[in-house]
Amino acid sequence: MASTPHPSQSIDTKSASDIKELARKLDATHEQVEEAIRAVGSNASDIELHLKGSRSTTNAERVDEAKRS
C-alpha cells in the first residue's frame, strides 16, 4: 500500500501491510483490525467506526456480548 487509504476506501484484507498500516493509523492492534474486518468488511471508515464503538464499551460488556453470541 503506497499510502493510508482514504476513509471511504476499502483496504486489501489479504494484505498484512495494509492491515498493519491501518492498525497504526487507528492506534489499534493487528488483531483488532482483523476482528473489525470480519465484523464490518473492508471499508476503512467502517472499520474505524467499529473500533471506536468497541472502545467505548467496557471489557466486561464485550465479554457479556461474546457469551450471548
C-alpha positions in Angstrom: 0.0 0.0 0.0 1.5 3.3 -1.0 -0.4 5.4 1.4 -3.1 5.1 4.1 -6.4 4.6 2.4 -8.9 7.4 2.3 -11.6 6.7 4.9 -14.1 5.8 2.2 -11.8 3.4 0.5 -11.5 -0.3 1.0 -8.3 -1.9 2.2 -6.9 -5.2 0.9 -7.9 -7.5 3.6 -5.4 -10.1 2.5 -2.5 -7.7 2.7 -0.7 -7.8 6.1 0.9 -4.5 5.3 -2.4 -2.8 4.6 -3.8 -4.1 7.9 -0.7 -3.1 9.8 -0.8 0.4 8.3 -4.5 0.8 9.2 -3.8 -0.5 12.7 -1.0 2.0 13.1 -3.2 4.8 11.8 -6.1 3.9 14.1 -3.9 3.1 17.1 -5.2 -0.4 17.2 -3.7 -3.9 17.2 -3.5 -6.0 14.1 -5.9 -8.4 15.7 -8.4 -5.6 16.5 -8.4 -4.5 12.8 -8.8 -8.1 11.6 -11.8 -8.6 14.0 -13.3 -5.3 12.7 -12.8 -6.5 9.1 -14.7 -9.7 10.0 -17.5 -7.7 11.6 -18.0 -4.8 9.1 -16.0 -5.6 5.9 -13.1 -3.8 4.3 -14.2 -0.2 4.2 -11.7 1.8 6.1 -14.2 4.2 7.7 -16.5 1.3 8.7 -13.5 -0.3 10.4 -12.6 2.9 12.2 -16.2 3.4 13.4 -16.4 -0.2 14.6 -13.1 0.1 16.5 -14.2 3.4 18.1 -17.5 1.9 19.1 -15.9 -1.1 20.6 -13.6 1.0 22.6 -16.5 2.9 24.1 -17.7 -0.3 25.9 -16.0 -1.9 28.8 -14.3 -5.2 28.6 -16.9 -6.7 30.8 -19.6 -5.6 28.4 -17.7 -7.2 25.4 -17.3 -10.4 27.4 -21.0 -10.5 28.1 -21.8 -9.8 24.5 -19.5 -12.6 23.4 -21.2 -15.0 25.7 -24.6 -14.2 24.2 -23.4 -14.8 20.6 
